[in-house]
């Protein structure tokens, strides 16, 4: 219009806005365990004992999910994670049939099989690096920023670490101060988690707790890369499994009739040795800025289904820890 004031304007193409890809969601993602080299080396009997211990707790988790489904059939999928990141042992052709045979012996069905290395890099997507870039540290009350950020140190805490001892000046005695948990209930349970370490060659190795946190985000359907879903299940054709782990997709759908892999909530049935790792997972998840589009999608769907989903991502995960190895 003539005579109108001239102002700076920014025009944005609608197509340029990143679209958040939706993923199907079950009510519960039920993890039937992890498999590490030492578990495999212990032989079929070890896996047999594991699944025998898992079965009653898996049934209890299913019953709980059914009770919260409001009379409707709950969508529940099962999954199993194999460590091919820290150690490479045997190969899928040998390991997977043994795993499935022992699960079947216990009356359990593994719907989805995941490789832990896929939580670090899936295809060409640097998944762990992308999640690390979304860490938003919670500064403890009264802190003055003396501690370097996690992006530099590779360490993430749930509070304020006690000050380290300094070189004495004029023979003055250093005063010790305890660490403090940010959300402590009277007494602190302070935890400092190592997220990664860098080797002399510059190669970064992600820690078990950090990869487990990525695994939980995947199971909750909250992982995205430029709006695209990450760790999408690939169907198993029913043929033989490959000899090399790199030839197996990061996430495989073994049961063609399975409910969706991702879910509103997760439950993991694990031996008690995993308890410290999973404590660290909650500390990490509490300080991750999760993709807002993925969060909105889960919130909208759960509301339409009258499914109770906590606002806190860490509160959407649960565990059963059974005694023993």
C-alpha positions in Angstrom: 0.0 0.0 0.0 1.2 3.5 -0.8 2.0 5.5 2.2 2.3 2.4 4.4 5.3 2.2 6.8 8.2 0.1 5.5 9.1 -2.7 7.9 11.5 -5.6 7.8 9.6 -8.9 7.3 10.7 -12.5 7.3 8.9 -14.9 5.0 9.3 -18.6 5.6 8.2 -21.3 3.2 5.8 -23.7 4.9 7.6 -26.6 3.2 10.8 -25.5 4.9 9.4 -26.2 8.3 10.8 -29.6 9.5 7.9 -32.1 9.8 8.0 -34.4 12.7 7.4 -37.9 11.4 4.9 -39.8 13.4 5.5 -43.4 14.6 3.0 -46.0 15.7 2.8 -46.4 19.5 1.9 -49.3 21.7 0.8 -48.9 25.3 3.9 -50.8 26.6 7.3 -51.7 25.4 8.4 -54.7 27.4 12.1 -55.5 27.4 12.9 -59.1 28.1 16.6 -58.6 28.7 20.1 -57.7 27.4 22.7 -60.1 26.1 26.4 -59.5 26.6 29.3 -61.6 25.7 29.6 -63.1 29.2 25.9 -64.2 29.1 26.5 -65.9 25.7 29.7 -67.6 26.9 27.8 -68.9 30.0 25.9 -71.2 27.6 22.2 -72.0 26.8 21.5 -72.9 30.5 22.3 -69.3 31.5 19.8 -67.9 29.0 17.3 -70.6 30.1 17.5 -69.4 33.7 17.2 -65.8 32.6 14.0 -66.3 30.7 12.5 -68.5 33.4 13.0 -65.6 35.9 11.7 -63.1 33.4 8.4 -64.8 32.6 6.4 -64.2 35.8 7.4 -60.5 35.8 6.6 -60.2 32.1 3.2 -61.6 32.8 2.7 -59.1 35.7 3.7 -56.2 33.5 1.2 -57.4 30.9 -1.5 -57.6 33.5 -0.7 -54.1 34.7 -0.9 -52.7 31.2 -4.2 -54.4 30.6 -5.6 -53.0 33.8 -4.7 -49.5 32.7 -6.2 -49.9 29.2 -9.8 -49.2 30.3 -11.2 -52.6 29.1 -9.6 -52.3 25.7 -6.9 -54.7 24.4 -3.6 -53.2 25.4 -0.9 -53.0 22.7 2.2 -54.6 24.1 5.4 -55.4 22.2 8.5 -57.2 23.5 12.1 -56.4 22.7 15.6 -57.7 23.4 18.9 -55.8 23.2 22.2 -57.4 22.2 25.6 -55.8 22.9 27.5 -55.7 19.7 29.1 -52.3 20.6 31.5 -52.9 23.4 32.3 -56.5 22.3 31.7 -58.6 19.2 31.0 -62.2 19.9 29.9 -65.0 17.6 27.4 -63.7 15.1 23.7 -63.3 14.5 23.5 -66.7 12.7 24.6 -68.4 15.9 23.3 -66.1 18.7 19.8 -65.1 17.5 18.4 -68.7 17.0 19.8 -69.7 20.4 18.2 -66.6 22.0 14.8 -67.2 20.3 14.9 -70.9 21.2 15.4 -70.3 24.9 12.7 -67.6 24.9 10.3 -69.9 23.3 11.1 -72.6 25.8 10.0 -70.2 28.6 6.8 -69.3 26.7 8.0 -65.9 25.7 8.0 -64.2 22.2 10.7 -61.7 21.2 8.9 -59.3 18.8 11.9 -57.0 18.2 15.7 -57.5 18.3 18.0 -54.5 18.6 21.8 -54.1 18.3 23.3 -51.8 20.9 25.6 -50.3 18.3 22.5 -48.9 16.6 22.1 -46.6 19.7 25.4 -45.1 18.8 25.1 -44.9 15.0 22.1 -46.1 13.0 22.9 -46.2 9.3 24.4 -42.8 8.6 22.7 -41.1 11.6 25.0 -40.4 14.6 22.2 -41.1 17.1 24.2 -40.8 20.3 26.0 -37.6 19.2 22.6 -36.1 18.3 21.2 -36.9 21.7 24.3 -35.6 23.5 23.7 -32.3 21.7 20.3 -32.0 23.4 21.7 -32.2 26.9 20.5 -29.3 29.0 22.2 -29.4 32.4 20.3 -28.4 35.5 22.4 -25.9 37.4 22.2 -26.8 41.2 20.8 -24.0 43.3 23.5 -21.6 44.5 26.1 -22.9 42.0 28.4 -20.5 40.3 29.3 -22.3 37.1 32.7 -23.5 38.4 32.1 -27.0 36.9 32.8 -27.3 33.2 29.8 -28.3 31.0 29.1 -31.9 30.2 29.8 -31.2 26.5 33.4 -30.6 27.5 33.9 -33.1 30.3 31.7 -36.0 29.3 30.3 -36.2 32.8 26.7 -35.4 33.9 25.5 -35.2 37.5 22.2 -34.9 39.3 23.5 -32.2 41.6 26.5 -30.3 42.7 29.8 -32.1 43.2 31.8 -31.4 46.3 34.7 -29.0 45.7 38.0 -30.7 45.0 41.0 -30.3 47.2 43.3 -27.5 46.3 46.9 -26.9 46.9 47.3 -25.5 50.4 48.1 -21.8 50.7 50.1 -20.7 53.7 49.5 -24.2 55.1 45.7 -23.6 55.5 43.7 -26.8 55.9 41.3 -27.5 53.0 37.6 -27.7 54.1 35.7 -30.7 52.7 32.2 -30.1 51.4 29.8 -32.9 50.5 28.1 -33.2 47.1 24.4 -32.3 46.9 21.6 -33.8 44.9 19.5 -31.1 43.3 16.1 -32.8 44.0 17.2 -34.4 47.3 14.5 -35.4 49.9 16.3 -34.4 53.1 19.3 -36.6 52.3 21.2 -36.7 48.9 21.8 -39.6 46.6 24.4 -37.9 44.4 25.3 -39.5 41.1 28.0 -38.4 38.6 27.6 -40.2 35.2 30.3 -40.7 32.6 28.7 -40.3 29.2 31.7 -41.0 27.0 35.5 -41.2 26.8 37.8 -40.3 24.0 40.8 -42.5 23.1 44.2 -41.3 22.2 43.2 -41.6 18.5 40.3 -39.3 19.0 37.7 -42.1 18.8 34.8 -41.6 21.1 33.3 -44.5 23.0 29.8 -43.9 24.4 29.1 -45.3 27.9 26.7 -48.0 28.6 24.3 -45.7 30.6 24.3 -43.2 27.8 23.5 -45.8 25.1 20.8 -47.2 27.5 19.3 -43.7 27.7 19.2 -43.6 23.9 17.6 -47.0 23.9 14.8 -45.8 26.2 14.1 -42.8 24.0 13.8 -45.1 21.0 11.4 -47.4 22.8 9.3 -44.3 23.8 9.2 -43.2 20.2 10.9 -39.9 21.0 14.0 -40.1 18.7 14.1 -37.9 15.6 16.8 -36.8 13.2 15.7 -33.6 11.3 12.2 -34.7 11.9 12.6 -38.2 10.6 12.1 -41.2 12.9 15.3 -43.0 14.0 15.7 -46.8 14.6 12.7 -47.8 12.5 12.1 -51.6 12.7 13.1 -53.6 9.6 11.1 -56.8 9.0 13.0 -60.1 9.1 12.2 -62.1 6.0 12.3 -65.4 7.7 15.5 -66.6 6.2 18.8 -67.3 7.9 20.4 -64.6 10.0 23.7 -63.2 8.7 27.1 -64.2 9.9 28.2 -60.6 10.7 26.5 -58.1 13.0 27.0 -55.3 10.6 24.8 -57.1 8.1 21.9 -57.2 10.6 19.7 -54.0 10.7 20.0 -52.1 14.0 16.4 -53.0 14.8 14.7 -56.1 13.5 11.0 -57.0 13.6 10.9 -60.8 14.2 7.2 -61.2 14.8 5.1 -60.0 11.8 2.0 -59.8 14.0 3.7 -57.7 16.8 2.3 -54.5 18.1 4.3 -51.3 17.4 7.9 -51.3 18.7 7.6 -47.8 20.4 5.2 -47.2 23.2 3.8 -44.7 25.7 5.7 -46.5 28.5 8.5 -49.0 28.9 9.2 -51.8 31.3 12.5 -53.7 31.5 13.0 -57.0 33.3 16.7 -57.2 34.1 19.1 -58.8 36.6 20.0 -56.7 39.6 23.5 -55.9 38.2 21.8 -53.4 35.9 20.4 -51.2 38.7 23.3 -48.7 38.8 23.2 -48.3 35.1 19.5 -47.7 35.0 19.8 -45.1 37.9 22.2 -43.3 35.6 19.7 -43.5 32.7 17.1 -41.6 34.7 19.7 -38.9 35.6 20.5 -38.5 31.9 16.9 -38.5 30.7 16.0 -35.8 33.2 18.5 -33.5 31.4 17.7 -34.2 27.8 15.6 -31.7 25.8 13.5 -34.2 23.9 12.2 -33.4 20.4 9.0 -31.3 21.1 7.2 -32.5 18.0 7.6 -36.1 19.1 6.5 -35.2 22.7 3.4 -33.5 21.3 2.5 -36.5 19.1 2.7 -38.9 22.1 0.7 -36.5 24.3 -2.0 -36.0 21.7 -2.4 -39.7 21.0 -2.4 -40.8 24.6 -5.1 -38.1 25.4 -7.3 -39.4 22.6 -6.9 -42.9 24.0 -7.4 -41.9 27.6 -4.0 -43.4 28.4 -2.2 -42.0 31.4 1.3 -40.8 30.4 3.5 -38.9 32.8 4.9 -35.5 31.6 8.4 -36.5 32.7 10.1 -38.8 30.2 12.0 -40.5 33.0 8.8 -41.4 34.7 7.6 -43.2 31.7 10.1 -46.0 32.2 9.9 -48.8 34.8 11.9 -51.8 35.8 11.9 -55.1 37.5 15.3 -56.2 38.9 15.5 -59.9 39.7 18.1 -61.3 42.1 21.2 -62.9 40.6 23.3 -62.5 37.4 
